Amino acid sequence: MQDGSAEPAKGTLYRKVAADLREAIAAGEYGSGGRLPAESALAERYGVSRGTIRQALGALRADGLVTSRRGTRRVVLGTARVQSFAELVSFTSWARSLGEEPGGRVERVERRPADAEEREQLRLEAGAQVVLVLRVRTLSGRPVMVERSLYPLWVGELAAAIPPDAVSHTEPLQEQGVVFADADHTIDVTTADADDARLLDCPPGAPLLRERRRSTDPAGTPVEWSEDRYLPGTVAFTVHNSLAGSALSRRHGRTP
């Protein structure tokens, strides 16, 4: 694979490398517990920079295929993903996995100084600017979730340029080089504010399931701090624990 100079390829090159390595792992080329070649060897093999290789390895780590230790050759953990990271981070990927038609509409884009909590979550300096994107998300035309995504300025400017009716924001951001490699999730219950009530057609103060998520890139730098609020009965989260680790998954809610 050659690192071409065409502009559209720059944001997706690491994904091609990751796909090739993923196929090799699935075919058992490295075996469970085996080690991938060093970053320098992989960079030479694919004709790309080591930065591109790190992005590709970050994608494999997000899939649960290799270890996350930096500075050492990655160890292959298995030939199948423990869970779909993309489906948990991306509403669009999750909806499509259910056979539903995802939709979205941007209600507001706001650039402003980050407050104390936002600076802490995104690891920003005092006075740093952030971009808030408020969207309503739909499943087969039904509004089910209000999404508040907060980005550091460099990511937010990319997000603000995405068409307001775009189905996915995660996919175009990834195509422009933003890598969602890891995420921390906090799940609780909150009440609907004025925006939630208007967009979800529910009474103000109605209970909503809330998921707060901080996503980081392969270097551990935060790229998103998001708060998603779901109507009751539309989604449920499950956690599976084992000695090998824990897996969080999102599923379609069935209870009223």
C-alpha positions, 0 to 999 in steps of 0.5 A: 500500500502506498501513501498517495498524495491525494487529499481525500486519502489522508484522513482514511489511510490509517483505516485501510491499514487497520482493515488489512491488519484486522483481516490478517488477525482474523485469519490467524496470521499472528495467532492469539497472544502473538505480537504484531510487527514493530511500528517501524516495520509496519510503516515500511511495509505499508509505505506510510508514516509511523503516525498513520500506523499508530492511528491504525493500531488505535483502531484495532485497540478500540476493537479489542483486538490488540493490547493498548500498551504503547512503546512495545509491540502490540499483543494480539488478544483474539480474532473477534471483537468483544464488543462493537466500539463503533456501535457504542460511540456512534448512534448511527452505527448502532441504529443501523445494526438494529435495522433502523434508519438513523437520522439527525438534525442540528439545532444549535452550534455554539462556540464559547469559552469552556467552563471549569468542568468542560476544561477538566473533561477536555483537558484544556487551558483556562480561556480555551474555546469549545464548540457545542453541537446540539442535535436531535436524533431519530430512529426511523423518523421518531425522535428518541435522543437529544445529543449535546456534543462538546468538542475542543476547538480544532475538532469543533470547527470540523464538526460545525462544517458538517451539513446540519441534516447529516445522518452521522457526525462521527463518520465525517470526523473520522474521515478528516483524521479524528480518531475515537479510540477509547471512551469512558461512559457514565450512565444515570437519570436526569430530567428534561429541560426546555430543549429536551421537552421541545425536541423529544415532545415530552413534558419538562421535568420528565425522566430521561436516561442520560449517557455522558461520554468522554472520547479520546484519541490513541494518544489519550487526548480528549476529542469529545465530551458528549451528553446524550439524553434518551426517552425512556424505553428507547435504549438500555445499556448492559455490562458484562463482567469477566476476569478478562475484562468488562464490556459495555453494550447498548441495546434497543429498549423494550420497556415503556 
